[in-house]
Each structure stands twice: as structure tokens, then as C-alpha cells.
Amino acid sequence: MNVVMIPFNRIYLTGKELTYIQTSHEIGNLSGDGGFTHKACAWLETKTQTKKALITHSCTAALEMAAILADIQQGDEIIMPSYTFVSTANAFVLRGGVPVFVDIRPDTLNIDETLIEAAITNRTKAIVPVHYAGVGCEMDTIMAIAKKHNLMVVEDAAQGVMATYKGRALGSIGDMGAYSFHETKNIISGEGGAILVNREPLMLRAEIIREKGTNRSQFYRGQVDKYTWQDVGSSYLPGEDVAAFLLAQLEQAEEITQKRMDIWNTYHQALAQLEQKGMLRRPVIPVDCQHNAHMYYLLLESLEQRSELIKKFKKQNIHPTFHYIPLHSAPAGKKYARAHGDLSITDRVSDTLLRLPLWVGLESRQQEVIDVLMS
Ligand SMILES: *Cc1c(COP(=O)(O)O)cnc(C)c1O
């Protein structure tokens, strides 16, 4: 057994975080929407080519804002995959919405766009594609369906920072998009996120919802002489110390993504022969998608095979993890949501997917992970 464990995730620090946080302390403004927040938002706007990016406490908070902006009312239906993190659904359930789950594609594990139209009813309000592993959903088709049926599209791009679909940043294609900077994602601030607001009419309201329902942002810009309660809202903006941390990470986003990509590619090449022998299936990246090496997963034959493999890894003190108890089979999913049609691919993937360790710094020990798979 290895003495030094190989964890599933390990945070990467650029070295600039503390310097920037110290500067934020020296400036003496620790509440939200100061200089670091503006720089982080501007960075995101430039990088994703969207007009309005607002950093938030988390991707969960960004999705909650999106649900308010989409005007979700009691009983409105939102089409999404069941194979996702709980926040994708919860944000809409908090508004009284009903998630309607459709199955995923067997190749990318993203929402199967060919199943969406049949799930639309006269209560349907929005579609929420989740870009699993930073690989884009089939957005052209999804946007066409949304247009035809007059639905909002909220991209859960929690895992999709620095990834593109047909050259466009994930999160910038739908009406809104949500990013996560949780410490398990590629670019981090501990807890953190951002909402991309891609439609002009939603932008002012997004600022208001994020600032406790007030027009404080306009007040700071000198556009109004006092700020007042304008709308529903909450406190969705992080403090400046978090924004300072985040800016340090964003400024190195290219390098971080490249380092992760090298590790991803090493796995992909090493495991090609096991795929050829039919022992596992590797991730599939469509030609239209530039992914961000958020995740390297394997698809195995059965739950038993996966459990055996996890045991083998644990013996070497290596800790891969599986993913998503499907929302439709979780207690709250049964209570607040419904499934549309057969979700057998979702169920199968949930039983057979294994995520390998992937973090900057793994390079020197990655062969140990590969060796377990080869043995
Ligand atoms: C991580 C994640 C979230 C939640 O992000 P937080 O920043 O932790 O709120 C939501 N959706 C998906 C698909 C995620 O992977």
C-alpha cells in the first residue's frame, strides 16, 4: 500500500491569491462589488464574450438567480437531465417549479436533445442543459427547440469554465449560464460561482436580484440618486476577499486548463488499448466541443466490476469516485420532480461510471493510477 494517498481532488493555488486578498484588506473594502469583483466579472465577460457576468457565492446561487429571472411560477415545468447535481433542480424547485427529467445521451452523458420536444407541455417554461465534464450539450438543437416553443434556456455550465461549443463559451449560448468555482472545479475560490446573463432585457434585473432586490448597482454607477427596494431578490454577491482569490485563479485559467489537459490526454492515450479490448469505455468528445479537462471518467460493464475496481484502487491508497445518484431516484426528486420516459441510460451510467483523480500536480504519480487499471 502506498503511504502517500492519491486523493480524487486536490486544490491548486496560483500563488497570487494571498497577495490579492492582502490588497483587498489594504483597500479596506471587504463587502461585495468592489474593484476585485469588477475585475473578475470583466475577465469573465471578455473571456466568454457575453455582456453581463456577475460573480456569486456559488453556482447554486447563480442557478437560483436564473430561476427568478426566468420567472418560474408554481407548477411551471423545467426540462433537465436527472443525471446531474442537486442544485440544477433545487434552484427551480425553490420557485415552485417542477423539474421534468429526460434521459442522457450514451456518448457524452449530456441531456439527449432528441427527447426534449416530447417532454414539453403547456406548463414548460425552460430547458436546463448541463454540460457534463465540461463537454458541451448539442446547443444548436436545444436553442432551436427553445425558440420554437418560446422557452428559456439556462445552461448549467458549473463544470464548463474555459470550454466551448462551436467556438462559443459554454454558459454564453443560452439566455443565461451558471459557472461554479467550488474547490472541486477547475478554477476555484472555495465556494463561488457566476451567472452569465446573455440577453439585454434580463441584465438590469439580474443586478437587482443579486443586490437584495435593490438598484444599488445603478446607485454606485451614479445612475440614480438613492437606492430602493425594486424587486424580489437576495444576497447573491460574494465579498471582495473571495473575489480577490478568484481573480488570481482566473488570470491563470489558461495555464490551469492546459495542465489539466495534459493529464487528461495522458489518461486517454494510456487507456486506449483497454477500450480496444472492450474492458472499459473512455469519454467521447464531439468535434464541435472543446472541453476543459474537468473530469476523466471511465464507463465500466457493471456495478460489480466498478466496486471491484474501487477496492483495487483503495488498496493502493488511490481514491476515484463515482457520480450522481440520479435525481429521479432520490427522495426529494420523487417528491418535487417527475421523470419523462425511460431513464435507463441515466441509471446505467450512475452504476458504472468512475471518475479518476485529476488535479494539477498529479503528473508525477499519474502512472500509479494507470498501473492499477492495467494490472
Ligand atoms: C458543482 C456543480 C453545481 C454546484 O456548484 P456550487 O458552486 O457548488 O453551487 C451545480 N451543477 C453542476 C452540474 C455541478 O457540477
The ligand as an SDF file (V2000), in Angstrom:
LIG
                    3D

 15 15  0  0  0  0  0  0  0  0999 V2000
  -20.6730   21.7000   -8.9310 C   0  0  0  0  0  0  0  0  0  0  0  0
  -21.9780   21.7300   -9.6320 C   0  0  0  0  0  0  0  0  0  0  0  0
  -23.0360   22.5630   -9.2160 C   0  0  0  0  0  0  0  0  0  0  0  0
  -22.9830   23.3490   -7.9420 C   0  0  0  0  0  0  0  0  0  0  0  0
  -21.9650   24.2560   -7.8680 O   0  0  0  0  0  0  0  0  0  0  0  0
  -21.7240   25.0720   -6.4930 P   0  0  0  0  0  0  0  0  0  0  0  0
  -20.7760   26.1450   -6.9110 O   0  0  0  0  0  0  0  0  0  0  0  0
  -21.1190   24.0920   -5.5330 O   0  0  0  0  0  0  0  0  0  0  0  0
  -23.0220   25.5930   -6.0510 O   0  0  0  0  0  0  0  0  0  0  0  0
  -24.1760   22.6010   -9.9800 C   0  0  0  0  0  0  0  0  0  0  0  0
  -24.3170   21.8560  -11.0850 N   0  0  0  0  0  0  0  0  0  0  0  0
  -23.3400   21.0260  -11.5060 C   0  0  0  0  0  0  0  0  0  0  0  0
  -23.5380   20.2360  -12.7550 C   0  0  0  0  0  0  0  0  0  0  0  0
  -22.1420   20.9250  -10.7870 C   0  0  0  0  0  0  0  0  0  0  0  0
  -21.1840   20.0990  -11.2090 O   0  0  0  0  0  0  0  0  0  0  0  0
  1  2  1  0
  2  3  1  0
  2 14  2  0
  3  4  1  0
  3 10  2  0
  4  5  1  0
  5  6  1  0
  6  7  2  0
  6  8  1  0
  6  9  1  0
 10 11  1  0
 11 12  2  0
 12 13  1  0
 12 14  1  0
 14 15  1  0
M  END
$$$$
